[in-house]
Amino acid sequence: MKSSLHSPHRQLIELRMEHADLDALIDRCAPDAAPDELTLRRLKKRRLVLRDAMDRLERELQPQEPA
């Protein structure tokens, strides 16, 4: 049971959920007249880190094609 909680599939789902939450938060912050630029920059940077982690996990989960 414990192994399924930390499986790559589970991690990918959690990363996608966090990425979607950040997308929504950034979208709500962006139209404001005077958004906190530092916070917005940090949110966008975190979103990029999540995107990279998702890409890495997706590559790991794809079956390798024979050469």
C-alpha positions as semicolon CSV with decimal commas, in nm:
position;residue;x (nm);y (nm);z (nm)
1;M;0,000;0,000;0,000
2;K;0,277;0,243;0,091
3;S;0,450;0,193;-0,243
4;S;0,138;0,302;-0,431
5;L;0,132;0,630;-0,236
6;H;0,474;0,720;-0,375
7;S;0,447;0,560;-0,717
8;P;0,549;0,768;-1,019
9;H;0,188;0,767;-1,141
10;R;0,069;0,907;-0,808
11;Q;0,347;1,168;-0,807
12;L;0,251;1,275;-1,158
13;I;-0,114;1,317;-1,056
14;E;-0,012;1,528;-0,755
15;L;0,219;1,743;-0,967
16;R;-0,057;1,799;-1,224
17;M;-0,298;1,902;-0,950
18;E;-0,050;2,148;-0,799
19;H;0,031;2,285;-1,146
20;A;-0,340;2,339;-1,218
21;D;-0,384;2,514;-0,883
22;L;-0,092;2,744;-0,960
23;D;-0,233;2,817;-1,307
24;A;-0,563;2,924;-1,152
25;L;-0,390;3,135;-0,888
26;I;-0,167;3,306;-1,145
27;D;-0,465;3,375;-1,369
28;R;-0,648;3,539;-1,079
29;C;-0,344;3,751;-0,988
30;A;-0,246;3,865;-1,337
31;P;-0,541;4,099;-1,417
32;D;-0,503;4,294;-1,091
33;A;-0,400;4,655;-1,133
34;A;-0,105;4,627;-0,893
35;P;-0,016;4,261;-0,835
36;D;0,272;4,174;-0,609
37;E;0,535;4,121;-0,878
38;L;0,771;3,922;-0,656
39;T;0,499;3,679;-0,552
40;L;0,378;3,643;-0,909
41;R;0,733;3,575;-1,027
42;R;0,780;3,309;-0,758
43;L;0,451;3,142;-0,851
44;K;0,549;3,132;-1,218
45;K;0,892;2,991;-1,131
46;R;0,733;2,719;-0,916
47;R;0,496;2,640;-1,204
48;L;0,796;2,592;-1,436
49;V;0,966;2,365;-1,183
50;L;0,648;2,156;-1,164
51;R;0,625;2,143;-1,544
52;D;0,984;2,014;-1,564
53;A;0,914;1,753;-1,296
54;M;0,600;1,639;-1,480
55;D;0,790;1,610;-1,808
56;R;1,063;1,406;-1,638
57;L;0,811;1,169;-1,478
58;E;0,620;1,130;-1,804
59;R;0,942;1,032;-1,982
60;E;1,019;0,779;-1,708
61;L;0,673;0,625;-1,737
62;Q;0,680;0,589;-2,115
63;P;0,799;0,249;-2,233
64;Q;1,135;0,259;-2,405
65;E;1,123;0,196;-2,778
66;P;1,367;-0,062;-2,905
67;A;1,643;0,080;-3,121
